[in-house]
Amino acid sequence: MAKITIKELESLTAEDAGRILREDGNLAGRISVRKDGVSLSFFYRYRWGEQNKEYACGT
């Protein structure tokens, strides 16, 4: 997996809504559309026992 770059973040548009960007180490970001533009909510995905969990890291 590749790193999420600034160039990639600046090129996001409303058509990318719902897409998930992934990075090394289980860090990912979910793209959404807001009134003032496009937003990316980051989360860390991990496994706890038999369950998959997500920890919100911010936007």
Buried (B, 14 or more C-beta within 10 A) or exposed (E): EEEBEEEEEEEBEEEBBEEEBEBEEBBBBBBBBEEEEBBBBBBEBEEEEEEEEEEEEEE
